[in-house]
């Protein structure tokens, strides 16, 4: 629609995104999230897990479409072994990591040692499956984090990018832009106005996800002692994203389910067993910024691991990591627990507090309503229609009044207090 360079438009959208986030921070609009209940948080959280699963399955499917040879559709670029190898590495990473992660619930070793083993489930599984994918299947060329063709003839050279140039096709850093530079022009008024609209939509998404993630982290169940800083976090995020936009770098924001998982990794957890039902109780959380700083420093250091050793890590292992994050986080959501109850015999229900206070019909009705809202979110996000996806952040916001005003007309308030109360 607009004959303008992508990164020029990216800068504009990023600038307006940062501007709106600064406005949100100084106007204290995060206070509106006080109306956001556990129900909405869990719908967004499970949606994120589903998105990870869908992306991973799509990748494996694409490998089968690209490489599978069915006899009638075989060519030089077709090799069914590549498809099978991608499947094995992806789901092998998931399987090994889950088995080691669940070791914490076994009777072997001491509780502290079981926890330590479980915490290293992910790196161990990646190392094992990377070794199998690289050496055990050495005759199969799996996609890796490095691309020889791209490195020898890069399309995008970020160090030639001029961050303060705002017009036309900046073809000095992008070979594809250079080839089509004749069709590029200065930023038009329509392009400028479109960037404002898209910047606002992105800012709403960042606002919602940041507040939902912060709310899940700061819930009373985690027993955090240090106060929250919703608006300060948003201000810092906006400034960082403006700088990143100027240099054409990806934006950063709060992540689900990573943020709650990070808190859990810093927590001391005790398990109680009541009639066979195991409940985890957070005793304390080590509240520190050091772990986040070290983690991001290690991400930076990974730049110096190109091409070695990153070329030995197959891309399917990455999607196995995403699957593990998605699957392992499901158990933290009460919604997932209630979904399983829908297929459980009533006499075998665990002694959960809301089971004792709420009739079975009300429990299942509330679960079905949440699943309906989750289905709408998934339908919009995975529809493939770009303009529908733009409505995604507003649908998330719409979940708040739905829970506040519509669901109480179906389920009694005292039942909702038991089902959707504090964590």
Helices and strands as residue ranges (DSSP letters): H 6-27, G 29-35, H 38-67, H 80-101, G 102-105, H 111-119, H 121-131, I 132-136, H 148-152, G 158-160, H 175-179, G 181-183, H 189-217, G 220-222, H 230-246, H 258-265, E 267-274, E 277-285, H 290-301, G 302-305, G 310-312, H 315-330, H 334-341, G 346-348, H 353-357, H 360-381, H 386-389, H 392-401, I 402-406, G 407-409, H 413-419
